[in-house]
Amino acid sequence: MTEIKAKEEQTENNVVASEKKDLEKSETAEILSSLPDNMPAEMKKQVVSMMMGFNQTTVGRGGSRHPLFEKFSDEHVHKYLDYIQRDDDNAHELKSTNRWFHLAYVIICILFFSFLIVYLLPIDKALLNDILKLLFTFAGGVGSGYGIRSYLEKK
């Protein structure tokens, strides 16, 4: 009896698997028909595989669709796009405020150098030279660290 049940389950699994393959083929054909004709073949393959990944979520060995994809509507897409726009606006605002802080730092550094030159030059030139050497060495280290970081980020 158990052998008969096992054979029946195996045939049912084979039927379900073939139906899933047919469904995937029809979805692939549907996606391919919606793509532009002048799109390169490699790009079409990538788009189809990406869309199939979005359309199906594999659970265990089966390839059933996730219930959240069924509930995802145009309203959700618009809401998601609004959130992305809000994030872009916040990033732009943050960059603009950072520019003001950078300007303030540059002005403070210029004022500090002018203070050192105006007050220390007449009093002690050797001390001024030592302080300027230390400050330029520190600034060179900061600049080279920034340059290395930006180079590594570009890689």
C-alpha positions as CSV (number, residue, x, y, z in Angstrom):
1,M,0.0,0.0,0.0
2,T,2.7,2.5,0.9
3,E,4.5,1.8,-2.4
4,I,1.3,2.7,-4.3
5,K,0.8,5.9,-2.3
6,A,4.4,6.8,-2.9
7,K,4.0,6.3,-6.7
8,E,0.8,8.4,-6.7
9,E,2.5,11.2,-4.8
10,Q,5.4,11.0,-7.2
11,T,3.2,11.3,-10.2
12,E,1.3,14.2,-8.5
13,N,4.6,16.0,-7.9
14,N,5.6,15.4,-11.5
15,V,2.3,16.9,-12.7
16,V,2.6,19.9,-10.4
17,A,6.2,20.4,-11.5
18,S,5.3,20.3,-15.2
19,E,2.4,22.8,-14.6
20,K,4.9,25.1,-12.8
21,K,7.3,24.9,-15.7
22,D,4.4,25.7,-18.2
23,L,3.4,28.7,-16.0
24,E,7.0,29.9,-15.9
25,K,7.3,29.6,-19.7
26,S,4.1,31.5,-20.2
27,E,5.3,34.2,-17.8
28,T,8.6,34.4,-19.6
29,A,6.9,34.8,-22.9
30,E,4.6,37.5,-21.5
31,I,7.6,39.4,-20.1
32,L,9.5,39.0,-23.4
33,S,6.6,40.3,-25.4
34,S,6.5,43.5,-23.3
35,L,10.2,44.3,-23.8
36,P,11.3,46.6,-26.7
37,D,12.3,44.8,-29.9
38,N,15.6,46.7,-30.3
39,M,16.9,45.5,-26.8
40,P,20.0,43.4,-26.9
41,A,19.6,39.6,-26.3
42,E,21.8,39.6,-23.2
43,M,19.9,42.4,-21.6
44,K,16.6,40.6,-22.4
45,K,17.9,37.5,-20.6
46,Q,18.8,39.6,-17.5
47,V,15.5,41.4,-17.4
48,V,13.5,38.2,-17.7
49,S,15.5,36.4,-15.0
50,M,15.2,39.4,-12.8
51,M,11.4,39.7,-13.4
52,M,11.0,36.0,-12.8
53,G,12.8,36.4,-9.5
54,F,10.5,39.2,-8.5
55,N,7.4,37.3,-9.7
56,Q,8.1,34.1,-7.8
57,T,9.6,33.4,-4.4
58,T,10.7,29.8,-4.0
59,V,9.5,28.2,-0.8
60,G,11.3,24.9,-0.1
61,R,11.4,23.0,-3.4
62,G,8.2,24.4,-4.8
63,G,8.1,27.7,-6.8
64,S,4.8,29.1,-5.4
65,R,4.1,32.8,-5.5
66,H,4.4,34.7,-2.2
67,P,1.1,36.1,-1.0
68,L,2.5,39.6,-0.6
69,F,3.1,39.8,-4.3
70,E,-0.6,39.2,-4.9
71,K,-1.5,42.1,-2.6
72,F,1.0,44.5,-4.0
73,S,-0.9,47.2,-6.0
74,D,-0.3,50.4,-7.9
75,E,-1.0,52.4,-4.7
76,H,1.9,50.6,-3.0
77,V,4.2,51.4,-5.9
78,H,3.3,55.1,-5.8
79,K,3.8,55.2,-2.0
80,Y,7.2,53.5,-2.4
81,L,8.2,56.0,-5.1
82,D,7.1,58.9,-2.8
83,Y,9.3,57.5,-0.1
84,I,12.2,57.4,-2.5
85,Q,11.6,61.0,-3.5
86,R,11.5,62.0,0.1
87,D,14.8,60.3,0.7
88,D,16.4,62.0,-2.2
89,D,15.1,65.4,-1.0
90,N,16.5,64.7,2.5
91,A,19.9,63.7,1.0
92,H,20.0,66.9,-1.0
93,E,19.2,69.0,2.0
94,L,21.8,67.2,4.1
95,K,24.5,67.9,1.4
96,S,23.6,71.6,1.3
97,T,23.8,71.9,5.1
98,N,27.2,70.1,5.0
99,R,28.5,72.7,2.5
100,W,27.7,75.5,4.9
101,F,29.6,73.7,7.7
102,H,32.6,73.1,5.4
103,L,32.6,76.8,4.5
104,A,32.5,77.7,8.3
105,Y,35.5,75.3,8.9
106,V,37.5,77.0,6.1
107,I,36.7,80.5,7.5
108,I,37.7,79.4,11.0
109,C,41.0,78.0,9.7
110,I,41.8,81.1,7.8
111,L,41.1,83.2,10.9
112,F,43.3,81.0,13.0
113,F,46.2,81.2,10.5
114,S,45.8,85.0,10.3
115,F,45.7,85.2,14.1
116,L,49.0,83.2,14.3
117,I,50.7,85.3,11.7
118,V,49.6,88.7,13.1
119,Y,50.4,88.0,16.8
120,L,53.2,85.4,16.7
121,L,55.3,86.9,13.8
122,P,56.5,90.0,15.7
123,I,57.0,88.0,19.0
124,D,58.6,84.7,18.1
125,K,59.3,83.6,14.5
126,A,60.8,80.2,15.5
127,L,57.6,79.3,17.4
128,L,55.5,80.4,14.5
129,N,57.6,78.2,12.1
130,D,57.2,75.1,14.4
131,I,53.5,75.6,14.7
132,L,53.0,76.1,11.0
133,K,55.1,72.9,10.3
134,L,52.9,70.9,12.6
135,L,49.7,72.3,11.2
136,F,50.8,71.7,7.6
137,T,51.9,68.1,8.4
138,F,48.6,67.4,10.1
139,A,46.7,68.9,7.1
140,G,48.8,66.8,4.7
141,G,47.9,63.6,6.6
142,V,44.2,64.5,6.6
143,G,44.3,65.3,2.9
144,S,46.1,62.0,2.0
145,G,43.7,60.0,4.1
146,Y,40.8,61.6,2.4
147,G,42.4,61.0,-1.0
148,I,43.0,57.3,-0.2
149,R,39.4,56.9,1.0
150,S,37.9,58.4,-2.1
151,Y,40.2,56.3,-4.3
152,L,39.1,53.1,-2.6
153,E,35.4,54.1,-2.8
154,K,35.8,54.6,-6.6
155,K,37.2,51.1,-7.0
